[in-house]
Amino acid sequence: MKRRSFLLAGAALGAAPLLRAAPPRRVVIVGGGWGGLGAARHLRALAPELDVVLIERGARFRSLPLSNKWLVGQADALTRDYRSAARAWGYRYVQAEASAIDRDRHRVHTSAGDFDYDWLVLALGIREDYAAWFGDDRETADFARSRYPSAYGAADALDALRDKLAGLKGGTLLMTLPPLPYRCPPAPYERAALIAGWLDARRIPAKILVLDPNTPPHGFQQIFDEHHGDRIDYRSQTRIAAIDPRRRTVRTEFDDFSFDDAILMPPQQAGDLAWQAGLVGRDAHGRPSGWAAADPLSYQSRADERIFLVGDMLDRVSPLFGHYPKSGQTASRQGRIVARRIAALARGETPPRELPDSVCHIATRFDPPEALRIESSFRLRGDGELTQQSRTTRDAQPRGEDLAWAEGMLGELFAPPP
Ligand SMILES: Cc1cc2nc3c(=O)[nH]c(=O)nc-3n(C[C@H](O)[C@H](O)[C@H](O)COP(=O)(O)OP(=O)(O)OC[C@H]3O[C@@H](n4cnc5c(N)ncnc54)[C@H](O)[C@@H]3O)c2cc1C
């Protein structure tokens, strides 16, 4: 795995290592989500001379987009096979946990051995900051995570949430939302709306209590009032002061509540490895921002130019709008941009400048169906600042656009080359 040992072995055997062809330069990608897969697939197409290794802990890809519809039986689970994608595009997929990055040695330590890199792409996604609620009480954090999963990342948590819904007989289902920024901001509102419709259809006498530290985006207050007023008790700008998952009580600045079951979403941050590798940015007060800091156009880490960062893990990129949308489409586009940049760097060329885009399809009701489409694009202003243009369209007659979008995106990441 270490290319230097290949040359040294040659020297030890008395061979002439300089006569041997140099091993290909290597790009290691950690994270096989939307961002990492975009980088892997495009790197192989753009720079076949590079050795591309994708390190991902999971055995199979499972899409979070459309997972809310899957939870309430309105869509199939969108899963894909890493091995066949790697075979089709010609990169190496290693199922392993990356445990540390040695930036001085340009090496990633994983449960399947060490991998040296010439360039490293990190697309780690998010981690959930239970310490914000429970401090260093790991036992309570683990209890909350396993009993009341957010189902906002790991596939097995999605299964657990679906089982939970199937067993729901009534009472109060608490949903806490994380403070912004977090992954796919409209998705928790979609989830509340779809669960409300699902409870209606089954006449289950349960209420959904939504505690949201933010103000509702995209007209969701109106959508809840119009369609789900009897089911959803929605409280905006309501921060959690304390939560006791064993007693099933929650305290906010204004009220105390008890609950029967819950979907608990703590604050989110960049994935663990970004912290270990010292890639997390600082806020205006010099405290860790929680997210991995990169140049907004080159995606090179502010701390290490050999490391490219893509997807939900990224820190704010603009004083005008803050973070890039934490969406699958944005992550995948960023993976492609980074692939083009690395391919150009490998050839000694000037990398092209490109900006990502984002589309989110959000179901607000399934009977009769209704949806939102949220589109964002970006522009670089003359003064060097990025601006964002966003448009939200309410669609009273969706005709499967969400599935068509997801199949198209996943087709790009997983389909064999033509
Ligand atoms: C309910 C829901 C609905 C959504 N709907 C939409 C939508 O309609 N449209 C849209 O564009 N986006 C949507 N999103 C958002 C989208 O899922 C995320 O923005 C996207 O997954 C981000 O991609 P990523 O590559 O940054 O992270 P991820 O997709 O989370 O990928 C990170 C990967 O890294 C792996 N990993 C992390 N650390 C390690 C390690 N140390 N070792 C090995 N592997 C590691 C993880 O296993 C994971 O596979 C939705 C999200 C949710 C939760």
Ligand as a Chemical Component Dictionary entry (heavy atoms), coordinates in Angstrom:
data_LIG
# 
_chem_comp.id                   LIG 
_chem_comp.type                 NON-POLYMER 
_chem_comp.pdbx_formal_charge   0 
_chem_comp.three_letter_code    LIG 
# 
loop_
_chem_comp_atom.comp_id 
_chem_comp_atom.atom_id 
_chem_comp_atom.alt_atom_id 
_chem_comp_atom.type_symbol 
_chem_comp_atom.charge 
_chem_comp_atom.model_Cartn_x 
_chem_comp_atom.model_Cartn_y 
_chem_comp_atom.model_Cartn_z 
_chem_comp_atom.pdbx_ordinal 
LIG C1  C1  C 0 -34.303 13.075 5.155  1  
LIG C2  C2  C 0 -33.338 13.706 4.192  2  
LIG C3  C3  C 0 -33.776 14.137 2.935  3  
LIG C4  C4  C 0 -32.878 14.725 2.044  4  
LIG N1  N1  N 0 -33.339 15.136 0.812  5  
LIG C5  C5  C 0 -32.469 15.693 -0.079 6  
LIG C6  C6  C 0 -32.910 16.091 -1.390 7  
LIG O1  O1  O 0 -34.084 16.020 -1.751 8  
LIG N2  N2  N 0 -31.994 16.602 -2.241 9  
LIG C7  C7  C 0 -30.679 16.717 -1.907 10 
LIG O2  O2  O 0 -29.888 17.159 -2.761 11 
LIG N3  N3  N 0 -30.236 16.369 -0.668 12 
LIG C8  C8  C 0 -31.097 15.872 0.243  13 
LIG N4  N4  N 0 -30.646 15.487 1.501  14 
LIG C9  C9  C 0 -29.276 15.818 1.910  15 
LIG C10 C10 C 0 -28.239 14.815 1.442  16 
LIG O3  O3  O 0 -28.538 13.534 1.906  17 
LIG C11 C11 C 0 -26.885 15.240 1.996  18 
LIG O4  O4  O 0 -26.676 16.593 1.708  19 
LIG C12 C12 C 0 -25.786 14.394 1.364  20 
LIG O5  O5  O 0 -25.899 13.073 1.861  21 
LIG C13 C13 C 0 -24.402 14.977 1.667  22 
LIG O6  O6  O 0 -23.412 14.214 1.057  23 
LIG P1  P1  P 0 -21.970 14.060 1.719  24 
LIG O7  O7  O 0 -21.173 13.293 0.740  25 
LIG O8  O8  O 0 -21.493 15.360 2.194  26 
LIG O9  O9  O 0 -22.233 13.213 3.033  27 
LIG P2  P2  P 0 -22.852 11.754 3.199  28 
LIG O10 O10 O 0 -23.792 11.454 2.096  29 
LIG O11 O11 O 0 -23.337 11.656 4.600  30 
LIG O12 O12 O 0 -21.611 10.787 3.011  31 
LIG C14 C14 C 0 -20.582 10.687 3.967  32 
LIG C15 C15 C 0 -20.053 9.276  3.900  33 
LIG O13 O13 O 0 -18.803 9.223  4.580  34 
LIG C16 C16 C 0 -18.717 8.000  5.290  35 
LIG N5  N5  N 0 -17.732 8.235  6.352  36 
LIG C17 C17 C 0 -17.693 9.266  7.223  37 
LIG N6  N6  N 0 -16.619 9.176  8.033  38 
LIG C18 C18 C 0 -15.970 8.050  7.659  39 
LIG C19 C19 C 0 -14.793 7.408  8.136  40 
LIG N7  N7  N 0 -14.086 7.910  9.149  41 
LIG N8  N8  N 0 -14.414 6.254  7.531  42 
LIG C20 C20 C 0 -15.127 5.727  6.513  43 
LIG N9  N9  N 0 -16.258 6.289  6.006  44 
LIG C21 C21 C 0 -16.671 7.437  6.588  45 
LIG C22 C22 C 0 -20.130 7.758  5.773  46 
LIG O14 O14 O 0 -20.360 6.376  6.042  47 
LIG C23 C23 C 0 -20.960 8.262  4.577  48 
LIG O15 O15 O 0 -21.265 7.209  3.672  49 
LIG C24 C24 C 0 -31.529 14.896 2.418  50 
LIG C25 C25 C 0 -31.094 14.466 3.673  51 
LIG C26 C26 C 0 -31.996 13.891 4.554  52 
LIG C27 C27 C 0 -31.504 13.467 5.923  53 
# 
loop_
_chem_comp_bond.comp_id 
_chem_comp_bond.atom_id_1 
_chem_comp_bond.atom_id_2 
_chem_comp_bond.value_order 
_chem_comp_bond.pdbx_ordinal 
LIG C1  C2  SING 1  
LIG C2  C3  SING 2  
LIG C2  C26 DOUB 3  
LIG C3  C4  DOUB 4  
LIG C4  N1  SING 5  
LIG C4  C24 SING 6  
LIG N1  C5  DOUB 7  
LIG C5  C6  SING 8  
LIG C5  C8  SING 9  
LIG C6  O1  DOUB 10 
LIG C6  N2  SING 11 
LIG N2  C7  SING 12 
LIG C7  O2  DOUB 13 
LIG C7  N3  SING 14 
LIG N3  C8  DOUB 15 
LIG C8  N4  SING 16 
LIG N4  C9  SING 17 
LIG N4  C24 SING 18 
LIG C9  C10 SING 19 
LIG C10 O3  SING 20 
LIG C10 C11 SING 21 
LIG C11 O4  SING 22 
LIG C11 C12 SING 23 
LIG C12 O5  SING 24 
LIG C12 C13 SING 25 
LIG C13 O6  SING 26 
LIG O6  P1  SING 27 
LIG P1  O7  DOUB 28 
LIG P1  O8  SING 29 
LIG P1  O9  SING 30 
LIG O9  P2  SING 31 
LIG P2  O10 DOUB 32 
LIG P2  O11 SING 33 
LIG P2  O12 SING 34 
LIG O12 C14 SING 35 
LIG C14 C15 SING 36 
LIG C15 O13 SING 37 
LIG C15 C23 SING 38 
LIG O13 C16 SING 39 
LIG C16 N5  SING 40 
LIG C16 C22 SING 41 
LIG N5  C17 SING 42 
LIG N5  C21 SING 43 
LIG C17 N6  DOUB 44 
LIG N6  C18 SING 45 
LIG C18 C19 SING 46 
LIG C18 C21 DOUB 47 
LIG C19 N7  SING 48 
LIG C19 N8  DOUB 49 
LIG N8  C20 SING 50 
LIG C20 N9  DOUB 51 
LIG N9  C21 SING 52 
LIG C22 O14 SING 53 
LIG C22 C23 SING 54 
LIG C23 O15 SING 55 
LIG C24 C25 DOUB 56 
LIG C25 C26 SING 57 
LIG C26 C27 SING 58 
# 
